Amino acid sequence: MTQPEYIAALLSIIVGLGLTDLAQSLRELVRPRRRVNWHWLPLLWAATAFLLAVQIWWNSFSFLTGAPRRFSLRIS
C-alpha cells in the first residue's frame, strides 16, 4: 500500500467513528424513556457535522487518484 492509501484508510476509520458517535447520540435522544425538548439549532449542527464528515470522507479518495485538491470555502 502506498502512503495515500494508508491516509485514506485512517481517515475512513476516524470518520466512521465520528458518524457512529453522532448516530449513538441521536439514538439516546429518541429513546422513549424520557421526554426531550427539541430545538432547531442542535439539530442543524448535527446535520452539518454529518454532512461535513461525509464530505471529508468522500474527498479523501482524491488522494488516491492524484486529483488536484480544491477546497470550496471562499471568503470574499
N, C-alpha and C positions, 0 to 999 in steps of 0.2 A: 504494500500500500504506500501511496505517496503522502507527502505531508498535507496537501489539501483534503485528501480523503479522510485522514485522521481528524482534521479540524472539523469537517462536515459531520463526522460520526459523533464527536464530542459535543458539538453544538446541537445535534439532534437529541442527544440524551438530556442535555440541560433544558432544552425547550420542552421536551416530553415531561420532565419532572415539574416544570413550571405549570404546564397545562393540567397535569394531574392534581397539583395543589389547588389550582383555580377551580377545577371541577369538584374537588372534595369540599372546598369551602362553600360552593353553591349548594351541594348536596346537604350540608349541615343546615343551611338556611331554609331549605324547602321540606325538611323532615317535619312530620305532623306533630311533634312533641309540644311545640310552643308556638305562640303567635309572633310573627315578625312584622314590624312596621317597615314597609319598603319605601325607599326614597330613590329618585331617579339618578342622582349623582353617583352613588357607588355602583349601580348597575351599568352606567355609562363607562366608568373606569374599568370595570371588569370586562366589558365588551372591547374596550380599547386595548387592554392588556392582552386579551385573547387574540385580537387581530394583529397586534404588533408581534406577538410570539410566532404566529403562523407566518407572517411576512418575513421575519428574520430567518426562520427555518427554510422557507421557500427560496430566499435569496442566497442561502448558504450553498446551494447547488451551483451557483455561478462560479464558485471557486473551482469546481471540478471541470467545468468546460473552458475556463480561461476567459470568460466573457468580461468585458470591461465593467468595473464596479461603479455603478451610478447610484447616487442617493437622491431621492425625490424631495428632500426637505430643502426648500429655498426660502430664505428670509429676505424680503425686499421692502 
